[in-house]
């Protein structure tokens, strides 16, 4: 008989393997195999902040942290981050050479002009 064409009767299962699932509902079993929620959207927050600043700010329109946080929580980003985390993200963006600028009182903005 060809090895690829074996019947179900040829397989033997150890009952102990399935004992742990016996008292579980279908939903509980599904939960075991469902991928765990990852934090991938939150890890994209620096990119989202950059895109928000690029789309909604310029040399004449600066954004406050509050405005940026509000944009992040809305569609299409739908990410909630703390104010301090946003501060770190903005600090990192201003340190990079991505034309993001920030002032203590003036807010944060994207500039098209080369620095």
Order of alpha helices (4+ residues) and beta strands (2+ residues): alpha-alpha-alpha-alpha-alpha-alpha-beta-beta
